[in-house]
């Protein structure tokens, strides 16, 4: 481990989130790669954007065709002023601004075999089958990775040929499988028993494994990978351990990720013998034939079928019917009937160009380009087909007419060709809220809104809310931002950038959060003028709040999220789908205090301890000292023992406030001795290594690891780096200059005496107030201290360095396998790995559901919840569940229902309300709440009930909360429980209209 020095070759700040998906070696390969991209319609623009954002070395654009109106529906790099200009030339300037480190150039000539020799990867989009076959042959011959990507309305395809014997070094994003060891026997074979039975399902015969952290049988630690056999009881045979030392305890077994070899066929072979991995193979084969027939139609007529023209569509069906049958892996023709209805609907809508489809297929194609370069993750197994024909109405009489889909000579022509002009007008009148809408997914959604024309006419609008400001790490995924925007509000910059994509977009930016503190801004008046909400939030708490708002106001919610190559897009429609049911919070990462302080067993425990150390040394004491030294503060009002315990480690071995760098080093050296030597000795005095519990069980067993004190050694890298980081942070807190000179630091440490053990952890005396006065006197009449707020993204501030090295030393104390600095940064900083491709794909999936929501009156079967795994090229799309129905006596309701009662004019009292609920709904109310405030309980005394019953509900709210309801409030939302209800009954909210 070393203090991080930013690499000159790899911009780790810019690609910080991406590096957790694509490691530094893979990123360096990507930065050196040369890619040719031919075809700059909407799909090509998406591929180009993703590759530039993710830092490919050079990207050469090829598309001499002139820009036309239909391009603008999905090609966000072009505008009306680019009509008749070469698409490649018009796109190059804006693309180059996305990432200054990427060389973006234009090639205007014909594609030749000699030209291809300059590139590692070649991508064709919007190309003819003749050109695809020609370029495929050349690429396969010269072992150049080759991709074809295309969309036709609501269907899309990707073809991949990486040649023969292409080695994928890291097939999946998932971390290697690890499991804790319970016991290992000596013998031939040695038998390894896992601590948890759940781990046994992850190991299979022939797997290779490695070992670490074992005490006793140390010969296994860091040995070469060993093959295993899984026994019936789940234990593992690990080979001969006869001559090894006796196993004591601890350790983990890790399954080695193996490289995989891929063999691809050239396009001319794969066209008739398509290798496709799909759930519905027959449907996929029919889509394959539909694309082939569309190519033939285009060759015959020089154009695609006219939008929703039944004659052209029938011609495509005839061409598909006449195609040579597809062959299976055994070279025999597949005996499958052609789904002519599917081919027909594909042909009818094939002239369209849609932004969501371009985003989805562009993400898949761009990710496969990166797979070709980095050799990380499995490429598409030759063919991938994606169809979103579920966006069309199921009833034939609701499908668009040819007249409604005629080009209008406008930027939405590509979309009108699929859905018609009437639907386009409906889109323009929509009013949508994009919540936390200027993050990575938000930028993609805003781009999609601008391209589809959402909120561009009449009373339409798009409102973007985001309270964050732009950081440099955002630039590798959020293409609406530029380096000059760093530090500016995301919402405002994104809204302004979206107007450049579509000047007709009626967009408003808010920099407020959308939470309980801003309900005066985003209240009834606001939501009554909103048609729907799209959200891309990074916490479950925020998601629950926004979902609750949508449920309250009966608004559809479109929600998306990503982590690395995984993503999700979900849709919640009032009275049609279930409501949002995500977890209340992320997986609970908090640990018992005693475990973190004294009995850690995992790297996460040590990192939590180190993070607490940072707060307890460099922030909380500084804030406390500054506060205690305020003139108006009396120490008699301060908790003396607790405050003294907090402040003593900050003074440590020093007797006066630090004045020099050497003082800071002396303190850091003393604190190392306290935490990693003296405190461990003290713990072992309380719990000796041979301590036994009353039942005879050793105290230090199971997850409890017996610690060992460390001896300071300046020649040990981690020891030196702890002092370096801690001394620099201590200097920052005291407003002193620090130092990065490790050679000088080592010399200084060698000259220092060992810290006095008596000064390391002084025990509070019988007069804590006096002791506190003595400690505070050290900082009296000095400038205030600087409390350090932990910042994970600044690699020059020593924050992550301190936490990482402190956790490593703690791991050494307890024999725990430490994690790397990068892993420490991710865990402690709660960093979500992110890449541009996944972000774009989930935004596209949300865009598809937007079409259905805006169209209205769609049945449940039209909607899709989507899960995406880009590392495995897997899309899982399923119909959402129906809303769960609850019953109570004669009442039936779902999460979308509510009880509505008018309070009357003048407002009636509580007694009337209770009687009304009993008479109209048969509900004997047991409790009535407003938020967390209890307004009424049947369990109260009769006297207390008698006091409340004559009061109006607004008076009860004021009495319970101390605040009068806002006079502009139009309704109160109350929760109730009733006599006779089941434990899991959740009654619909009571909306009391004022």
Secondary structure, 3 states (H helix, E strand, C coil): CCCCCCCCCCCCCCCCCHHHCCCHHHHHHHHCCEEEEECCCHHHHHHHHHHHHCCCCEEEEECCCEECHHHHHCCCCCCHHHECCEHHHHHHHHHHHHCCCCEEEECCCCCCHHHHCCCCEEEEECCCHHHHHHHHHHHHHCCCEEEEEEEECCEEEEEEECCCCEEECECCCCCCCEEEEEEECCCCCCEEEECCHHHHHHCCCCCEEEEECCECCHHHECCCCEECEECCCCCEECCCCCCCCCCCECCEEEECCCCEEECCCCHHHHCCCCCECCCCHHHHHHHHHHHHHHHHHHHHHCCCCCCCCHHHHHHHHHHHHCCCCCECCCCCECCCCCCHHHHHHHHHCCCCCCHHHHHHHHHHHHHHHHHHHHCECCCCCCEEEEECHHHCCCCHHHCCCCHHHCCCCCCCHHHHHHHCHHHHHHHHCCEEEEECCCCHHHHHHHHHHHHHCCCCCCCCEEEEECCCECCHHHHHCCCCCCHHHCCCEHHHHHHHHHHHHCCCCCEEEECCCCCHHHCCCCCHHHHCCCCEEEECCCCHHHHHHHHHHHHHHCCEEEEEEEEECEEEEEEECCCCCCCCCCCCCCCCCCCCHHHHHHCCCCHHHHHHHHHHHHHHHHHHHHHHHHHHCCCCCCHHHCCHHHHHHHHHHHHCCCCCCCCCHHHHHHHHHHHHHHHHHHHHHHHHHHCCCCCECCCCCECCCCCCCCCCCCCCCCCCHHHHHHHHHHHHHHHHHCCCCCCCCHHHHHHHHHHCCCCCHHHHCCCCCCCHHHHHHHHHHCCCCCCCCCCCCCCCCCCCCCHHHHHHHHHHHHHHHHCCCCCCHHHHHHHHCCCCCECHHHHHHHHHHHHHHHHHHHHCCCCHHHCCEEEEECCCCEEEEECCCCCCCEEECCEEECCCCCEEEECCCCCCEHHHHHHHHHHHHCCCEEEEEECCEEEEECCCCHHHHHHHHCCEHHHHHHHHHCCCCCCCCCEEEEEEEECCCCCCCCCCCEEEEC
